Structures are given as structure tokens and as C-alpha cells.
């Protein structure tokens, strides 16, 4: 049974049981409806307590039913039955109450939560809105200001906050025991939430929420609709509001955004070690080394320390060590300022995060992560030094973004213990971790990499060895086509605007300004000797670097940065582009926003097909995770592979074949894309682990 019923004093105890998170599925809905009817007839029961099995109340709808047709009984009907039952229902919130779980609790007359409980309505993160009264009951309990914040962001709140704003009645360490001692007369005197007075209108809170969503969730459908439904609770009756909520929920459930976000949700949940690797016990990492204390290295060390790994940073000399220590202290101070830690914790963390300049001073660590300058000679020298300084079974990892990990691995006597751990900046915040498997990387080493990702709460994506791995290889194609469009008739701000309107937070040129144009320049120079001379090359970015236009670090790049956080278009850049176009004998033309988007996306999708075909990525979902979590591809579009499958690989191939007429080298269709498109298949089921 999905719902278990026992007695506790004069109360019936209803326990929802659907491990691991008591997700609300058809069986639970059906059993709850049956429980209402059964217990209403039981004269030995004075009231009902509902809780979840274990330490979770209910964490929303069962994800396994997301893409199935809706099945009766529907949750709104179940909650109507609970709210209008003859016996009062009490929610004993023994852990997370999210989505439908919180909606169940709000249908009860009384709510008790344990101190560690979290309560929230995260539906907007899946492209939905609450569909069982969440937008209607919540404002009637806690007011419009707090309700619109919860519903439009999807962020849960603590039991302490829920008590403060009126969402729950009591915080108690044993909600079930507390509930069993409630006075029945007091319960019967409480009215249902649906009959509470309409909340007072709060236009300031509504406008603030709209402004936040316009900035944070631009182009997404669900958050503005959620705000509107909360706003209307001050005027509509509960029944009218429920009808509007349900109609909106059903419409959003079938939207492309909801489908994409469900796909992203499942992809993130499925990002785990391959089966053969998951069976191998990893090396337990208690002590680690980070080579290089720049922004990336310091951020990696800070993240490692945050999960209890004793971490030492090594630098080249005392001046560099002092800069590294300053970088580490700045990260700790930032956490202190944001209220993440208290002063005593900050002091202890600063003391723990040490920096040395001699390999002989390194502890006998189980893991070393090299985060030095992108130079193959430098990295090979570091790996040889680490091999001498550390135990022979220590894992040696490189944070390289582009370089040949196989060549790095050959610099040590046992290449089996070499792995790529490509963090994304800032490493303590960004969720993605590209795990790069060299030819000789052992299963034990790989298992340890996945274990570290799990401990760091990162989303792992396995990559084989190629220039740029998954993410930077795709980024190179993205930027290449952007540069060609710029040369042939557009400019940086038109390209940026097109991709921002597609859903990116920033376009490719603003991103380059943020990271520094010299980084990509160094990579182009590294590949200069092996570049295909027949492949079109755009020299505009090289000129930018040679003229000292490195981006935000010099206050001038593709844009000018006169002060503060603002940027302005620079006519000198447009002059430079036109000059280079003239030298290249290019006849410039206009590009529409849609054409810019199609070209950039088609280039990425074509290259992604090659990455999948070559086995560099194990699945289409791994590629999507890398692009969404490492490179700003809009999550609500699922990722480039999902996006391609949704609009049809045939259409993508048609675009590429049309562009191929202009340039048969850059736009050569990938063989896998051709094969799948012509057979009517998709990327989704190719290469699944």
C-alpha cells in the first residue's frame, strides 16, 4: 500500500510511502482519497494525522509520471476531500514538504514541522506552476508578499521562517507525537484555508516580483503566470482562483519549456558514474593538493576545504604564494559577508587553507589537482614534480581546458592515475565538472573522480580526450561562426542581442570581454601550426588583442566599459570590422536575428554530433548538461541536443546543407547527424549508458 493507516491515541496516523522521497503518484492519491472516506466512517477516530515515511513528508509529484497522461484521482480533488473531511486533518511535516507535498499540508487544518523541515513550491523550476491550490492557499495563509516570493522563485523556506510567516502553526522535534496530543475542540474551531479571507492586495510586492523575474527568469513562461495567479487572490474567490490555476497548470504542462525542463531534471538526476565504474570503491580523499593559487586554483581549494578535505595550495615563489593566500582569504571573507559562515569559522578556514612554495612541504595527499597556466610544458613539469612528492597511488588530476591529457599522462611513470577534472569558474559555485578520461586512466581513478564530484555536489559529465573536450570544443565552433557572421555583415552587439533573445544571459562577445580576449587568443596561437590552411580564419579578435583591447580587465574589448557595471557599443570596433572585411574582399550583408541564431545553433549541433559519434561524450544528455551548466545555454530549452531533437534533425540538416553551399569545409554535415536525420531518429537514444 502507498498509504499506511495506524492508530495513535484517538487519532488515525496516515503515512505516505513511496521511497525514496514519498513522491505523490497515482497510488498515493487514490489511497489518500480512500483514507478520507474510510476514516470519516470510523467512529473511533476523532482526527487524522498525515506524515511521510522516514524523514521526508513528500517531495512533490512523482517524476516517473511527468510525461504520462494525467490520471484520476487528480490532486486538487484529493485535497478538496481532505479539506472538507468530517474529521480534521493535521499535517505532521517530518521533513521536506515540496510542491504537492506542501499543497497537501496546506489542505490540512493544522501544520506542525520538525526543525529541519523545508517547505516550498518549486514548480516554476520545471516550467510549471502549483496545480493543486498552491497559488491560492499560500497567499491566504502568509499574505501576498511572502507567497509571491515563494511561488515565483521556487525556493523553499525553513521551518523557522514558515513559523514566522504563518505557513505552519508549530515547530517541534517530533511532529507526530505533538500532533497526537492536540485538543480536538481546538482543531474543530479552525476554519479551512480555502475559507480564509482574501489576502490584502500588495502591488509593491507584485511589481518587485515581476521585476525580479524579468531579470532572473527572462523569457520563461511559468514565473509570470505564477505571479499573476497570486496577485489575483486579493480579488477572486477561492473557487475562481482554483479554476484559473488549474487551466494554467494544464496548459503549461504541455509546453515546450516544461518538456525541456523535465528533460534537464532527469538528465541531472541521471548524471552518475557508468555502471561498471560505480561498482568500484573509490580512493577516500582526505587530503589534497592544488597546484596554482590563481582565481581558479584558489576557488578549487576553497571548494575542497568546504567538504572537509584538508587542502594545501602550492605556488612557484613567495610572491605568488602571497597572492594565492590573498585569493583564498577573499573567498572566505566573501562567505562571511554573505552570512554563510560566522567569524570563528572564517578564522579557522583561513588557517586551514595553507600555501607552500616547495614540493617537499606537501603533505602525503591522495589527490593533486593542477590548475596552472595552459602550457603543456609547464603542466608536464608539474606532474613530474607531483609524482616525486606524493605517494605512488595518489591521483594526479589536471584542470586543463584544452590540452592533450594523454600527453600530460605520459609525463609520469604510471599514467593510470592521471585524470582530467575540468572545473568551471568560479569552481566553488559552478555545478559542472567535466571528468576527462585519458587512454590510460584506470577505473579506480575514474571512480575517485566521480566520488569527488558527488562530494562537491557537482554534476559530472564524462569526456574523452580531444582539443577542448566537450564544452570548449563546442564553444570554439560557436565563436567561429559568430566571427564569420560579424565579418560578413553584422557586429558584436547584434550577435549578442540575438543570443540573449534566444535565452542566453550574455552573448558570445560580452562573455569574451568578461573572461578576457587574451585567453582565446593564446589558444588560437597554440593551434596555429595545426590549423587547416583551407579553413576560413577571421583575424579580427587577434587585432583586438594586439591593440590592447582585452575586455573588462582593460575597460575596453568588444565593448567599452566606462565605469561601474555598464557597457557601451564602441564605433571603433565596427570600423575595425569593416576594415578587415575590406581587406578580405568580403561583400557585407545584413543578418536577421533569426538567421544569427540558426547559424550559431546549427554549428554547435553539428559539432556535437561529431563529439557523440567519436565517443568523446557518452550521451546526448551529457553534452546538454555541459552546455547548460558550463556555458549558459538556457536550461528551459533543454540543451542543444534536446533543442535539435525537438525541432527535428531534418530541419537542422537542411540548414547546414544550405550553409554548406557557402563554405563546404566549415559547414560539412556530421555523418551521425545525417544518418539520424535521414532515418527520422533523434540524438536522445544514441549512445545511452
C-alpha positions as CSV (number, residue, x, y, z in Angstrom):
1,X,0.0,0.0,0.0
2,X,1.2,3.5,-0.8
3,X,-0.5,4.8,2.3
4,X,-0.4,3.1,5.7
5,X,-3.0,3.8,8.4
6,X,-2.4,3.1,12.1
7,X,-3.9,4.4,15.3
8,X,-2.2,6.8,17.7
9,X,-4.4,7.6,20.7
10,X,-7.7,8.9,19.4
11,X,-6.1,9.9,16.1
12,X,-5.5,8.0,12.9
13,X,-2.0,8.2,11.6
14,X,-1.8,8.2,7.8
15,X,1.7,7.6,6.4
16,X,2.6,8.3,2.8
17,X,5.0,5.6,1.5
18,X,6.8,6.0,-1.9
19,X,10.5,5.8,-1.3
20,X,12.9,7.5,-1.5
21,X,11.1,10.9,-1.3
22,X,7.4,9.9,-0.9
23,X,6.7,11.4,-4.3
24,X,3.0,11.8,-4.9
25,X,1.9,9.3,-7.5
26,X,-1.5,7.8,-8.6
27,X,-1.4,5.2,-5.9
28,X,-0.8,7.8,-3.1
29,X,-3.6,10.0,-4.4
30,X,-6.0,7.1,-4.7
31,X,-5.1,5.8,-1.2
32,X,-5.5,9.2,0.4
33,X,-8.9,9.6,-1.1
34,X,-9.9,6.2,0.2
35,X,-8.4,7.1,3.6
36,X,-10.6,10.2,3.8
37,X,-13.8,8.1,3.1
38,X,-12.8,5.3,5.4
39,X,-11.8,7.4,8.3
40,X,-14.8,9.6,8.1
41,X,-16.9,6.5,8.8
42,X,-14.6,5.3,11.7
43,X,-16.2,6.5,15.0
44,X,-13.1,5.5,17.0
45,X,-11.1,8.3,15.2
46,X,-11.5,11.9,16.3
47,X,-9.0,13.4,13.8
48,X,-6.3,12.4,11.3
49,X,-2.5,13.0,11.3
50,X,-0.7,12.7,7.9
51,X,3.0,12.3,7.6
52,X,5.6,10.8,5.3
53,X,7.6,7.6,5.7
54,X,11.1,8.2,7.1
55,X,12.4,11.8,7.3
56,X,10.6,13.3,4.3
57,X,6.9,14.4,4.2
58,X,6.5,14.5,0.5
59,X,8.8,16.0,-2.2
60,X,6.2,16.8,-4.8
61,X,4.8,14.8,-7.8
62,X,6.4,11.5,-8.8
63,X,8.8,12.4,-11.7
64,X,8.0,9.0,-13.3
65,X,4.6,10.3,-14.1
66,X,5.7,13.6,-15.6
67,X,5.3,12.6,-19.2
68,X,2.3,10.3,-18.8
69,X,-1.3,11.5,-19.3
70,X,-2.9,12.8,-16.1
71,X,-4.7,10.1,-14.2
72,X,-7.6,10.2,-11.7
73,X,-7.9,11.0,-8.9
74,X,-6.3,14.4,-9.5
75,X,-4.6,16.0,-6.6
76,X,-6.9,19.0,-6.4
77,X,-9.8,16.6,-5.9
78,X,-7.9,14.7,-3.2
79,X,-7.1,17.9,-1.3
80,X,-10.7,19.1,-1.6
81,X,-11.7,15.9,0.1
82,X,-9.1,16.3,2.9
83,X,-10.0,19.9,3.5
84,X,-13.7,19.1,3.7
85,X,-13.5,15.8,5.5
86,X,-15.7,15.2,8.6
87,X,-12.6,14.5,10.6
88,X,-10.0,17.3,10.9
89,X,-6.6,16.5,9.2
90,X,-3.3,17.6,10.7
91,X,0.0,17.7,8.8
92,X,3.0,16.4,10.8
93,X,5.7,17.7,8.5
94,X,8.6,15.4,9.3
95,X,10.9,16.6,6.6
96,X,10.8,18.2,3.1
97,X,7.3,19.3,2.1
98,X,7.7,20.4,-1.5
99,X,5.2,21.0,-4.4
100,X,2.3,18.7,-4.0
101,X,3.6,17.8,-0.5
102,X,3.2,21.4,0.7
103,X,-0.2,21.6,-1.0
104,X,-1.3,18.5,1.0
105,X,-0.1,20.2,4.2
106,X,-2.0,23.4,3.3
107,X,-5.2,21.5,2.8
108,X,-5.0,20.3,6.5
109,X,-6.4,22.4,9.3
110,X,-3.1,22.4,11.3
111,X,0.6,22.1,10.5
112,X,3.5,21.0,12.7
113,X,7.0,20.9,11.2
114,X,10.3,19.5,12.6
115,X,13.1,22.0,12.9
116,X,14.9,20.6,9.8
117,X,11.9,20.6,7.5
118,X,11.9,22.7,4.3
119,X,8.7,23.9,2.7
120,X,8.4,25.1,-0.8
121,X,6.6,25.2,-4.2
122,X,9.4,24.6,-6.7
123,X,7.1,24.0,-9.7
124,X,8.5,27.0,-11.7
125,X,11.9,25.3,-11.9
126,X,10.1,22.6,-14.0
127,X,8.3,25.1,-16.2
128,X,5.0,24.7,-14.2
129,X,3.0,26.4,-11.5
130,X,1.5,24.7,-8.5
131,X,-1.5,22.8,-9.8
132,X,-3.4,21.8,-6.6
133,X,-4.2,25.1,-4.9
134,X,-0.6,26.2,-4.1
135,X,-1.1,29.7,-5.7
136,X,-4.5,30.1,-3.9
137,X,-4.0,28.7,-0.4
138,X,-0.5,30.1,0.2
139,X,-1.4,33.8,-0.1
140,X,-4.4,33.2,2.2
141,X,-2.0,31.8,4.8
142,X,1.0,34.1,4.6
143,X,0.0,37.1,2.6
144,X,0.8,38.1,-1.0
145,X,4.4,39.4,-0.4
146,X,5.8,36.2,1.1
147,X,3.7,34.0,-1.2
148,X,4.7,35.6,-4.4
149,X,8.4,35.2,-3.4
150,X,8.0,31.5,-2.8
151,X,5.9,30.8,-5.8
152,X,7.8,32.8,-8.4
153,X,11.3,31.7,-7.3
154,X,10.5,28.1,-6.3
155,X,12.9,28.5,-3.4
156,X,12.0,26.6,-0.2
157,X,12.0,28.1,3.2
158,X,13.0,26.8,6.6
159,X,10.6,25.6,9.3
160,X,11.7,28.7,11.4
161,X,10.7,31.0,8.5
162,X,7.5,29.1,7.9
163,X,6.5,29.6,11.6
164,X,7.3,33.3,11.4
165,X,5.2,33.9,8.3
166,X,2.3,31.8,9.4
167,X,2.6,28.8,7.0
168,X,2.8,26.4,9.9
169,X,1.4,26.5,13.4
170,X,4.2,24.9,15.4
171,X,7.8,23.8,15.2
172,X,8.5,20.6,17.2
173,X,11.2,17.9,17.1
174,X,8.6,15.2,17.0
175,X,5.7,16.4,14.9
176,X,3.7,13.2,15.1
177,X,3.9,12.9,18.9
178,X,3.0,16.6,19.2
179,X,0.1,16.1,16.8
180,X,-1.2,13.1,18.8
181,X,-1.8,15.4,21.8
182,X,-3.8,18.1,20.1
183,X,-7.1,19.1,21.5
184,X,-9.9,18.1,19.2
185,X,-12.1,21.0,20.2
186,X,-9.4,23.4,19.3
187,X,-9.0,21.7,15.9
188,X,-12.7,21.9,15.2
189,X,-12.6,25.6,15.8
190,X,-10.2,26.2,13.0
191,X,-11.6,27.0,9.6
192,X,-10.1,25.7,6.3
193,X,-7.6,27.7,4.4
194,X,-9.9,28.0,1.4
195,X,-12.4,29.8,3.5
196,X,-9.9,32.3,4.8
197,X,-10.4,35.9,3.8
198,X,-8.8,37.0,0.6
199,X,-5.3,38.5,1.2
200,X,-4.8,42.2,1.0
201,X,-3.6,43.4,-2.3
202,X,0.2,44.2,-2.3
203,X,1.1,45.8,-5.6
204,X,4.6,46.8,-4.5
205,X,5.4,43.1,-3.8
206,X,3.9,42.0,-7.1
207,X,5.8,44.6,-9.1
208,X,9.1,43.7,-7.3
209,X,8.5,40.0,-8.2
210,X,7.8,40.9,-11.8
211,X,11.0,42.9,-12.0
212,X,13.0,40.1,-10.4
213,X,11.5,37.5,-12.8
214,X,12.2,39.8,-15.8
215,X,15.9,39.8,-14.9
216,X,16.3,36.3,-13.4
217,X,13.9,34.2,-15.5
218,X,13.6,36.3,-18.6
219,X,11.6,34.6,-21.4
220,X,10.3,31.8,-19.1
221,X,6.6,31.3,-19.1
222,X,5.8,29.9,-15.7
223,X,7.1,32.5,-13.3
224,X,5.0,35.4,-14.6
225,X,1.9,33.2,-14.7
226,X,2.5,32.2,-11.1
227,X,2.8,35.9,-10.1
228,X,-0.4,36.7,-11.8
229,X,-2.3,33.9,-10.0
230,X,-1.0,35.1,-6.6
231,X,-1.9,38.6,-7.5
232,X,-5.5,37.7,-8.3
233,X,-6.1,36.1,-4.9
234,X,-6.9,39.5,-3.5
235,X,-9.9,39.8,-5.8
236,X,-11.0,36.3,-7.0
237,X,-12.9,33.8,-4.9
238,X,-11.1,30.6,-4.0
239,X,-13.2,28.7,-6.5
240,X,-12.5,31.2,-9.3
241,X,-8.8,31.2,-8.5
242,X,-8.6,27.4,-8.4
243,X,-10.2,27.2,-11.9
244,X,-7.7,29.7,-13.3
245,X,-4.8,27.9,-11.6
246,X,-5.8,24.5,-13.0
247,X,-6.2,25.8,-16.5
248,X,-2.8,27.5,-16.4
249,X,-1.2,24.3,-15.0
250,X,-2.6,22.1,-17.7
251,X,-1.5,24.4,-20.4
252,X,2.0,24.8,-19.1
253,X,2.3,21.0,-18.6
254,X,2.2,20.6,-22.3
255,X,4.5,23.5,-23.1
256,X,7.9,23.1,-24.8
257,X,9.6,24.8,-21.8
258,X,8.1,22.3,-19.3
259,X,9.2,19.4,-21.5
260,X,12.7,20.9,-21.7
261,X,13.0,21.5,-18.0
262,X,11.7,18.0,-17.3
263,X,14.4,16.6,-19.6
264,X,17.0,18.7,-17.8
265,X,15.8,17.5,-14.4
266,X,16.1,13.8,-15.5
267,X,19.5,14.4,-17.1
268,X,20.8,15.9,-13.9
269,X,19.5,13.0,-11.9
270,X,21.0,10.6,-14.3
271,X,24.4,12.2,-14.3
272,X,26.2,9.4,-12.4
273,X,29.2,7.1,-12.9
274,X,28.8,4.4,-15.6
275,X,27.6,1.1,-14.1
276,X,31.0,-0.6,-14.4
277,X,32.6,2.3,-12.6
278,X,30.0,2.7,-9.9
279,X,30.8,-0.8,-8.6
280,X,34.4,0.1,-7.8
281,X,35.2,1.6,-4.4
282,X,37.0,5.0,-4.9
283,X,40.0,6.1,-3.0
284,X,38.9,8.0,0.0
285,X,40.3,11.5,-0.4
286,X,41.0,13.2,2.9
287,X,44.0,15.4,1.9
288,X,44.5,17.2,-1.4
289,X,46.9,19.4,-3.2
290,X,46.0,22.2,-5.6
291,X,48.9,23.5,-7.8
292,X,48.4,27.1,-8.6
293,X,46.6,29.7,-6.4
294,X,45.1,32.0,-9.1
295,X,41.4,32.6,-9.2
296,X,40.6,29.1,-10.4
297,X,43.1,27.2,-8.2
298,X,42.0,29.2,-5.1
299,X,38.4,28.5,-5.9
300,X,39.0,24.8,-6.2
301,X,40.9,24.7,-3.0
302,X,38.2,26.6,-1.2
303,X,35.6,24.2,-2.5
304,X,37.6,21.2,-1.4
305,X,38.1,22.7,2.1
306,X,34.3,23.2,2.2
307,X,33.7,19.5,2.1
308,X,36.2,18.6,4.7
309,X,39.2,17.8,2.5
310,X,42.4,19.2,4.0
311,X,43.8,21.2,1.1
312,X,47.2,22.7,0.5
313,X,48.0,25.1,-2.4
314,X,51.5,25.2,-3.9
315,X,52.9,28.1,-5.8
316,X,56.1,29.0,-7.7
317,X,57.6,31.5,-5.3
318,X,56.8,33.6,-2.2
319,X,55.2,36.5,-4.1
320,X,52.9,34.1,-5.9
321,X,52.1,32.4,-2.6
322,X,51.1,35.7,-1.0
323,X,48.8,36.4,-4.0
324,X,47.3,32.9,-3.6
325,X,46.7,33.4,0.1
326,X,45.0,36.7,-0.7
327,X,42.7,35.0,-3.2
328,X,41.8,32.3,-0.6
329,X,41.2,34.8,2.1
330,X,39.0,36.9,-0.3
331,X,36.8,33.8,-0.9
332,X,36.4,33.2,2.9
333,X,35.7,36.9,3.5
334,X,33.0,36.8,0.8
335,X,31.3,33.9,2.5
336,X,31.5,35.7,5.8
337,X,30.0,38.9,4.3
338,X,27.1,36.9,2.8
339,X,26.3,35.3,6.1
340,X,27.3,31.8,5.0
341,X,29.7,31.4,7.9
342,X,30.4,33.1,11.2
343,X,33.7,34.8,12.2
344,X,35.1,31.8,14.1
345,X,34.5,29.6,11.1
346,X,36.2,32.1,8.8
347,X,39.2,32.3,11.0
348,X,39.5,28.5,11.1
349,X,39.1,28.2,7.4
350,X,41.8,30.8,6.7
351,X,44.1,28.9,9.0
352,X,43.4,25.6,7.3
353,X,44.0,26.8,3.8
354,X,47.7,27.0,3.6
355,X,50.1,27.9,0.7
356,X,53.6,26.5,0.3
357,X,56.3,27.1,-2.4
358,X,58.3,23.8,-2.1
359,X,57.1,20.4,-3.1
360,X,59.0,18.9,-0.2
361,X,56.5,20.7,2.1
362,X,53.5,19.0,0.6
363,X,51.5,16.5,2.8
364,X,51.1,12.9,1.6
365,X,47.9,13.6,-0.2
366,X,45.6,11.2,-2.0
367,X,44.8,13.7,-4.8
368,X,46.5,16.6,-6.5
369,X,44.8,19.0,-8.9
370,X,46.9,21.0,-11.2
371,X,45.4,24.4,-12.1
372,X,48.4,26.2,-13.6
373,X,48.9,28.2,-16.8
374,X,47.7,26.5,-20.0
375,X,51.1,25.4,-21.3
376,X,51.8,21.7,-21.9
377,X,55.5,22.0,-20.9
378,X,54.5,23.7,-17.6
379,X,51.9,21.0,-16.8
380,X,54.2,18.1,-17.6
381,X,56.9,19.6,-15.3
382,X,54.3,19.9,-12.5
383,X,53.2,16.3,-13.0
384,X,56.7,15.0,-12.7
385,X,57.2,17.0,-9.5
386,X,54.0,15.8,-8.0
387,X,54.9,12.2,-8.8
388,X,58.1,12.6,-6.8
389,X,56.5,14.3,-3.9
390,X,53.3,12.3,-3.4
391,X,52.5,8.6,-2.7
392,X,52.7,6.3,-5.7
393,X,48.9,5.7,-5.6
394,X,47.9,9.4,-5.4
395,X,45.5,10.6,-8.1
396,X,47.0,13.3,-10.4
397,X,44.4,15.5,-12.0
398,X,44.6,18.3,-14.4
399,X,42.2,21.2,-14.7
400,X,43.3,21.9,-18.3
401,X,40.6,23.3,-20.5
402,X,42.1,22.3,-23.9
403,X,45.4,20.5,-23.7
404,X,46.1,16.8,-24.5
405,X,45.6,14.9,-21.3
406,X,47.2,11.8,-22.9
407,X,50.4,13.7,-23.5
408,X,50.3,15.0,-19.9
409,X,49.7,11.5,-18.6
410,X,52.8,10.2,-20.4
411,X,55.0,12.5,-18.3
412,X,54.6,10.2,-15.3
413,X,55.6,6.6,-14.8
414,X,52.0,5.4,-14.1
415,X,49.6,7.2,-16.4
416,X,46.7,5.1,-15.0
417,X,46.4,7.5,-12.1
418,X,46.0,10.6,-14.3
419,X,42.6,12.2,-14.9
420,X,41.2,15.5,-16.1
421,X,39.0,17.4,-13.6
422,X,37.9,20.4,-15.6
423,X,36.2,22.8,-13.2
424,X,34.3,25.9,-14.3
425,X,34.8,29.3,-12.9
426,X,34.1,30.1,-10.1
427,X,34.7,26.5,-9.1
428,X,33.0,26.7,-5.7
429,X,29.8,27.9,-7.4
430,X,29.5,26.4,-10.8
431,X,27.8,23.0,-10.8
432,X,29.5,21.3,-13.7
433,X,32.6,19.1,-13.6
434,X,33.9,17.7,-16.8
435,X,35.6,14.4,-15.9
436,X,38.2,13.7,-18.7
437,X,39.2,10.1,-19.2
438,X,42.7,9.7,-20.8
439,X,43.5,6.5,-22.7
440,X,45.3,5.0,-19.7
441,X,43.1,6.3,-16.9
442,X,42.2,3.4,-14.6
443,X,38.7,2.6,-13.5
444,X,39.8,3.2,-9.9
445,X,41.0,6.7,-10.8
446,X,37.7,7.4,-12.7
447,X,35.7,6.1,-9.7
448,X,37.5,8.5,-7.5
449,X,36.8,11.4,-9.8
450,X,33.1,10.7,-9.7
451,X,33.2,10.3,-6.0
452,X,34.8,13.7,-5.7
453,X,32.1,15.2,-7.9
454,X,29.4,13.8,-5.7
455,X,31.0,15.1,-2.6
456,X,31.3,18.5,-4.1
457,X,27.7,18.3,-5.3
458,X,28.8,18.8,-8.9
459,X,27.1,17.5,-12.0
460,X,29.6,15.2,-13.6
461,X,30.0,14.8,-17.4
462,X,32.4,12.2,-18.8
463,X,34.6,13.3,-21.7
464,X,37.2,11.6,-23.8
465,X,40.3,13.4,-24.9
466,X,40.1,15.9,-27.8
467,X,41.0,19.6,-28.1
468,X,38.7,21.4,-25.7
469,X,36.9,18.2,-24.6
470,X,33.1,18.6,-24.8
471,X,32.4,22.2,-23.8
472,X,35.3,24.2,-25.2
473,X,35.2,22.2,-28.4
474,X,31.6,23.4,-28.9
475,X,32.5,26.9,-27.7
476,X,35.1,27.1,-30.4
477,X,32.6,26.3,-33.2
478,X,30.1,28.7,-31.6
479,X,32.6,31.5,-31.6
480,X,33.9,30.6,-35.1
481,X,30.5,31.1,-36.7
482,X,29.9,34.3,-34.6
483,X,33.1,35.7,-36.0
484,X,32.2,34.8,-39.6
485,X,28.8,36.5,-39.2
486,X,30.5,39.5,-37.8
487,X,33.0,39.7,-40.6
488,X,30.3,39.1,-43.3
489,X,27.9,41.9,-42.2
490,X,27.0,42.0,-38.5
491,X,28.7,43.3,-35.4
492,X,29.3,42.0,-31.8
493,X,26.2,43.7,-30.3
494,X,23.8,42.4,-32.9
495,X,25.2,38.8,-32.4
496,X,25.0,39.2,-28.6
497,X,21.4,40.6,-28.8
498,X,20.3,37.7,-30.9
499,X,21.6,35.1,-28.5
500,X,20.3,36.9,-25.4
501,X,16.9,36.9,-27.1
502,X,17.3,33.2,-27.6
503,X,17.8,32.8,-23.8
504,X,21.5,33.2,-23.0
505,X,22.3,35.6,-20.2
506,X,25.1,37.1,-22.3
507,X,26.1,36.8,-25.9
508,X,29.5,35.4,-27.1
509,X,31.3,38.7,-27.3
510,X,30.2,40.0,-23.9
511,X,31.3,36.7,-22.4
512,X,34.7,37.1,-24.1
513,X,35.1,40.5,-22.6
514,X,34.3,39.1,-19.2
515,X,36.8,36.2,-19.4
516,X,39.5,38.2,-21.3
517,X,40.2,38.1,-25.0
518,X,43.8,37.1,-24.3
519,X,42.7,33.6,-23.2
520,X,41.1,32.6,-26.5
521,X,44.0,34.4,-28.3
522,X,46.5,32.1,-26.5
523,X,44.6,29.1,-27.6
524,X,44.4,30.2,-31.2
525,X,48.2,30.7,-31.2
526,X,48.7,27.2,-29.7
527,X,46.7,25.7,-32.6
528,X,48.2,27.9,-35.3
529,X,50.7,25.3,-36.6
530,X,48.0,22.6,-37.0
531,X,45.2,24.9,-38.3
532,X,43.7,23.7,-41.6
533,X,45.0,26.3,-44.1
534,X,41.9,25.8,-46.2
535,X,39.6,26.6,-43.3
536,X,38.5,30.2,-43.2
537,X,40.1,32.3,-40.4
538,X,38.8,35.5,-39.0
539,X,41.7,37.7,-37.7
540,X,39.5,40.5,-36.0
541,X,39.9,39.1,-32.5
542,X,43.7,38.9,-32.9
543,X,43.8,42.6,-33.8
544,X,41.7,43.4,-30.8
545,X,44.3,41.7,-28.5
546,X,47.3,43.3,-30.3
547,X,45.7,46.7,-29.8
548,X,45.3,46.0,-26.0
549,X,41.6,45.5,-26.1
550,X,41.4,42.6,-23.7
551,X,37.9,43.1,-22.3
552,X,36.8,44.2,-18.9
553,X,40.3,43.8,-17.4
554,X,41.4,46.8,-19.6
555,X,38.0,48.5,-19.6
556,X,37.8,48.0,-23.4
557,X,37.2,45.0,-25.6
558,X,34.3,44.3,-27.9
559,X,32.6,47.0,-25.8
560,X,33.8,49.9,-23.8
561,X,33.4,49.9,-20.0
562,X,33.5,53.5,-18.8
563,X,32.8,52.7,-15.2
564,X,30.5,50.6,-12.9
565,X,29.0,47.6,-14.5
566,X,27.7,49.3,-17.7
567,X,28.9,48.7,-21.2
568,X,28.6,50.8,-24.3
569,X,29.0,49.9,-28.0
570,X,32.2,51.1,-29.5
571,X,32.2,52.5,-33.1
572,X,36.0,51.8,-33.3
573,X,35.2,48.1,-33.2
574,X,32.8,48.5,-36.1
575,X,35.4,50.4,-38.0
576,X,37.9,47.7,-37.4
577,X,35.4,45.0,-38.6
578,X,34.7,46.9,-41.8
579,X,38.4,47.4,-42.4
580,X,39.1,43.7,-42.1
581,X,36.1,42.9,-44.3
582,X,37.6,45.2,-46.9
583,X,41.0,43.5,-46.7
584,X,39.3,40.1,-47.1
585,X,37.3,41.3,-50.1
586,X,34.0,40.4,-48.3
587,X,30.8,41.8,-49.6
588,X,28.9,42.5,-46.3
589,X,25.2,41.9,-45.9
590,X,22.6,42.0,-43.2
591,X,21.8,39.1,-40.9
592,X,18.5,38.8,-39.3
593,X,18.2,37.9,-35.6
594,X,16.7,34.5,-36.5
595,X,19.5,33.7,-39.0
596,X,22.2,34.5,-36.5
597,X,20.5,32.2,-34.0
598,X,20.1,29.4,-36.6
599,X,23.7,29.6,-37.7
600,X,25.2,29.5,-34.2
601,X,23.0,26.8,-33.0
602,X,23.4,24.7,-36.1
603,X,27.2,24.9,-35.8
604,X,27.1,23.7,-32.2
605,X,24.6,20.9,-33.0
606,X,26.7,19.7,-36.0
607,X,29.9,19.6,-33.9
608,X,28.0,18.0,-31.0
609,X,27.0,15.2,-33.4
610,X,30.7,14.6,-34.1
611,X,31.5,14.6,-30.4
612,X,28.9,11.9,-29.9
613,X,29.9,9.9,-32.9
614,X,33.5,9.9,-31.9
615,X,32.7,8.7,-28.4
616,X,34.1,11.8,-26.7
617,X,30.7,12.2,-25.0
618,X,28.8,9.1,-23.8
619,X,25.3,10.5,-24.4
620,X,23.4,13.5,-25.8
621,X,22.3,14.4,-22.3
622,X,25.9,14.7,-21.2
623,X,26.5,17.3,-24.0
624,X,23.4,19.2,-22.9
625,X,24.5,19.2,-19.3
626,X,27.8,20.6,-20.2
627,X,26.3,23.4,-22.3
628,X,23.6,24.3,-19.8
629,X,25.7,24.2,-16.7
630,X,29.0,25.4,-18.0
631,X,28.3,27.7,-21.0
632,X,25.0,29.4,-20.3
633,X,22.7,27.6,-22.8
634,X,19.2,28.3,-21.5
635,X,18.1,25.4,-19.2
636,X,14.5,25.9,-20.2
637,X,15.5,24.9,-23.8
638,X,17.0,21.7,-22.5
639,X,20.3,21.9,-24.3
640,X,21.4,21.9,-27.9
641,X,20.8,18.2,-28.5
642,X,17.3,18.3,-26.9
643,X,16.6,21.5,-28.9
644,X,17.7,19.8,-32.1
645,X,15.5,16.8,-31.4
646,X,12.5,18.9,-30.6
647,X,12.6,21.0,-33.8
648,X,13.7,18.0,-35.9
649,X,17.2,16.8,-37.0
650,X,15.9,17.0,-40.6
651,X,15.4,20.8,-40.3
652,X,18.9,21.2,-38.8
653,X,20.4,19.2,-41.6
654,X,18.6,21.3,-44.2
655,X,20.0,24.5,-42.6
656,X,23.5,23.1,-42.6
657,X,23.3,21.9,-46.2
658,X,22.2,25.3,-47.2
659,X,25.1,26.9,-45.4
660,X,27.5,24.3,-46.9
661,X,27.0,25.9,-50.3
662,X,28.8,29.0,-48.9
663,X,31.6,27.0,-47.2
664,X,31.9,23.2,-47.6
665,X,34.7,22.9,-45.1
666,X,33.2,24.7,-42.1
667,X,29.7,23.5,-42.8
668,X,30.3,19.9,-43.7
669,X,27.4,17.9,-42.2
670,X,28.4,15.4,-39.5
671,X,27.9,11.8,-40.5
672,X,25.9,10.9,-37.4
673,X,23.6,13.9,-37.9
674,X,23.0,12.9,-41.5
675,X,22.3,9.3,-40.5
676,X,19.8,10.1,-37.7
677,X,18.1,12.9,-39.7
678,X,17.6,10.7,-42.8
679,X,16.3,7.8,-40.7
680,X,13.9,10.0,-38.7
681,X,15.7,9.3,-35.4
682,X,17.0,11.5,-32.6
683,X,20.1,12.2,-30.6
684,X,18.3,11.3,-27.4
685,X,18.6,7.5,-27.7
686,X,22.0,7.4,-29.2
687,X,24.8,6.2,-27.0
688,X,22.8,5.9,-23.8
689,X,24.8,4.3,-21.0
